[in-house]
Amino acid sequence: MQTLVNFRDIGNFETIDGRKVKKGHFYRSAEVVKVSPADAAQLTNKYDVKRIFDFRSEKEVAERPDDQLTGVVYHHINVMKSAKGRTASLEDLETHAAHPDEAMLKIYEQLILSSGAQEGYQQFLTSILTDESPLLFHCFAGKDRTGIGAAFILKALNVPDEAIYKDYLQTNIQRKTENDQIIQAYRKQHKVNQQEIERLATMLYVKAEYLNYAFSLIQEHFQTFENYLTEALKLPKSFSTDIKKLYTE
């Protein structure tokens, strides 16, 4: 992909019990905005994507709507709709760049504990059981809101944490060129010193400690991931069993 940033299939990981996550079902990326005709054709022809789930805010969607792809059904789920002052949009990251790690941890707290995020991820994960057609899910950068969505899928499929972190941190490699461009544009638009640039750069990447924090919140408030799925996301107790039957081999 030349114009669709941070794109990848999260299949093919081995599970703890020796199975494998099926390829060709779950794709993650950054926003699907102004992709080239060649990349759009790959999504619909090579990867057979039938559904796109957009986790961005109402404002992000209004300002930069996803491209309309032939034969693809679009679903908008604002997973940060009940978050207080932080949406993980580029504008929001720039606003809170003075205290980057603190801001990022707050975003992850909202992604795990806010009612809007729980409702949004419940809707997304439920759709996986009711429709097996290939899907793409994304936010702005494909790193935080999307990263949590990918982690939920992989953890429910019994993929070991080491592999979940590997997929999560892959974003730092796949977004480097785009992040450098954002930083250069920010430098030109604002009179900022190097320290401020470095703070913004921190927020454009992911860190293992952010995902650590998300998992620690689940353990603190719900004891187990299974409890989180059933108590916070209101998924049926059979969810993990059902998703494994559909998407592991």
HUMO-V777393 format. One record per run of one state. SS is the DSSP state (h for helix, s for strand, l for the rest). FROM is the first residue (numbers start at 1). LEN is the number of residues. If there is no record, write none. Layout:
# HUMO-V777393
ss=SS from=FROM len=LEN
ss=SS from=FROM len=LEN
This chain:
# HUMO-V777393
ss=l from=1 len=7
ss=s from=8 len=2
ss=l from=10 len=4
ss=s from=14 len=2
ss=l from=16 len=4
ss=s from=20 len=2
ss=l from=22 len=4
ss=s from=26 len=4
ss=l from=30 len=7
ss=h from=37 len=10
ss=l from=47 len=4
ss=s from=51 len=4
ss=l from=55 len=3
ss=h from=58 len=6
ss=l from=64 len=9
ss=s from=73 len=4
ss=l from=77 len=13
ss=h from=90 len=6
ss=l from=96 len=1
ss=h from=97 len=17
ss=l from=114 len=1
ss=h from=115 len=16
ss=l from=131 len=4
ss=s from=135 len=4
ss=l from=139 len=6
ss=h from=145 len=12
ss=l from=157 len=2
ss=s from=159 len=1
ss=l from=160 len=1
ss=h from=161 len=14
ss=l from=175 len=1
ss=h from=176 len=14
ss=l from=190 len=4
ss=h from=194 len=11
ss=l from=205 len=3
ss=h from=208 len=15
ss=l from=223 len=2
ss=h from=225 len=8
ss=l from=233 len=6
ss=h from=239 len=9
ss=s from=248 len=1
ss=l from=249 len=1
